[in-house]
Amino acid sequence: MPGGAVLAATADASRIEAPVTIKAYLMCAFASFGGIFFGYDSGYIGSVMGMNYFVNLITGIPIPPANAPKSVTDAFTLSSANKSTITSVLSAGTFFGALIAGDLADFFGRRTTIIMGCGIFILGVILQTASYGLGLLVAGRLVAGFGVGFVSAIIVLYMSEIAPRKVRGAIVSGYQFCITIGILLASCVDYGTQNRTDSGSYRIPIAIQMLWALILAIGLILLPESPRYFVKKGNVEKAVEVLARLRGQPRDSEYIQQEVAEIVANHEYELKVIPQGSYFSSWANCFKGGLRTPSSNLRRTILGTSLQMMQQWTGINFIFYFGTTFFQELGTISNPFLINLVTALVNVCSTPLSFWTIERFGRRPLLIGGAFGMLVCEFIVAIVGVATGAQTGAPVSAMIAFICIYIFFFASTWGPGAWVLIGEIFPLPIRSRGVALSTASNWLWNCIITVITPYMVGTDKGNLGPRVFFIWGSLCTVCFIYAYLLVPETKGLSLEQVDRMLEETSPRTSSKWVPHTTFAAEMGLTDKGTLAPEVVQEVERKGSAV
C-alpha cells in the first residue's frame, strides 16, 4: 500500500499476539500432516529389503525352501552395498531438495513450495512403483527425495511462522508425531504384504505413499500463506489479511494490528543489523557474526545444523531403516517384521507426551534428559548383547525392551525437540535459508549413516552385531554434553522475542529471560499508538525490491 499501512502497535510485551480460536488451532495443526509421508517413506524401505520376493528380484538368488540349511538362508540377503544404495539415495535427494527449498520458499512462498514438493514426491513414487529392478527404484527414490526435502524443510518453517507462541512447540511436535504415524503405517503395510510372492509385496507399500502427498497438497491449497512471508516480501496489507484468518479474528482487530506491527518492526530491525544484498550475499548472511556471540547468524546457523546432526547421531534411524534386516542377521528372532512393528508402535505412543512436556518444561530440559536416557539404554543393549552373545531367551528380550525404552526417550524428546528449535532460532531475513540448511544437515547425516551402517553391521562386512550400540551410546553422550552447553530455552516466546532473548542471554541462562519491551516500541511508536509509518514504508520498499 503506497505510503505504508497504518498498524496499531504496543510497548506491552504481553500483547504482541492475537487470541486464537479452535478453528485456527486446527488450521495450524493440519500442516503437521506432512510428517506422515516423510515417516512412511523412511519406514517402509527397511522391511521391504527383508522381503523374500524383493531380495530375489534384486539379487537373483532363489528363495530358500522352508527346510533350507542355515548357510543357504544366511546367504539369501541383499548385499551391504545394495542396502546402502537403496536407503541412502533418498537422503541424498532430500539433502539437495532441502537446500533448493530455502530459496523457493522466499521466491514463491512457504505453502507453494510444500505443494511443489508433494508433486515431485508423487513423481518419484510413480517411478518406484513401476520399477522391476534396482535402477529405476534408485532413480525413483532420488526424485522422491527431492520432494521430501522440499516438504521436510519448509513444513517446519511454515508451522513455526503460523503457530501461536504458547503452543508452537506442541504444534511443531505434531509434525514429529505424524512422522511416527507414518513409520507405523509403513510397518503395518509391510507386515501385511511380506509373504506375497508377487511384485505387490513391494509395490503396494510404495504406491500407498501417493495418498499422503495428495492429502497434504489439497489441504494446503485451502490454507493461507504465512504472514511473515508477506512481511518479508513487503506486502503488509496481505500479511494482516492472512494473519486475521489464521487467528480467527477480524482484520481490523487491534490484536492483529499489533502482532503484524511487531513482525514488521522486528524485520526492519534485523535488516538494519545485517542489510540484504545480492542473491549470494543473502546466503552469506547466514554465516555472518562471531562464534562467541549467541545471537549472531553464524552461531544460529551452526546451532541449527548441529542440532539436526545430533538428532541423527542418536542412532534412531538404525532401528527404523535396518532393524528388520539387523534382527534377521542376528538369527535370534523368529519374526523380525513383528519386532519392527512393535518398535514403530512404541514410537507413536511415546511422541504425544512431548505435546505437553515441551511447553511445560521447555526445549532445553527435554533434550538434556532425553540424551541421558538414550545413552543409558544403548550402553545396556550393547553390554547385554556382547556379554551373552545375543542368544535367544532372556538376553534378547532384555535387549528389545531397552531398545523400546530408548525409542521412548527419543520420541518424546529429541524427535520433536530438534525440529521445534530450528523453526524458532532464525531471524526472518534468513529464516527460510537457515531452516533449509538445518534440514539439509539432517539429511546429509542421515545419508552418511545409511551409507556406512550396512558395512558396520552386515555379516559380509564389519559384522559388529550388538556392539554397534556402543557407537550409538557414545554419540548420545556427545548429544548430552552438547544440549547442556549450547541449546537455549525458547519456550513461550514469539519468534521475534527469541531474537531478543538470544541477544541478551547465554544458553545456560536463557530459561530465566523475560520479555521486557517490544521491537515496535524500539523502532518507533506514534502518539496515536501506531507503528511509525517510515518503518512500514521501509519494509514495503525493501520487500518489493527483492
Secondary structure by P-SEA (a helix, b strand, c coil): cccbbbbbbbcccccccccccaaaaaaaaaacccaaaaaaaacaaaaaaacaaaaaaacccccccccccaaaaaaccccaaaaaaacaaaaaaaaaaaaaaaaaaaaccaaaaaaaaaaaaaaaaaaaaacccaaaaaaaaaaaaaaaaaaaacaaaaaaacccccaaaaaaaaaaaaaaaaaaaaaaaaaaccccccccccaaaaaaaaaaaaaaaaaaaaccccaaaaaaacaaaaaaaaaaaaaccccccaaaaaaaaaaaaaaaaaaaacccccaaaaaaccccccccccccaaaaaaaaaaaaaaaaacaaaaaaacaaaaaaaacccccaaaaaaaaaaaaaaaaaccccccccccaaaaaaaaaaaaaaaaaaaaaaaaaacccccaaaaaaaaaaaaaaaaaaaccaaaaaaaaacccccccaaaaaaaaaaaaaaaaaaaaacccccccccccccccaaaaaaaaaaaaaaaaaaccccccccccaaaaaaaaacccccccccccccccccccccccccccccaaaaaaaaaaaaac
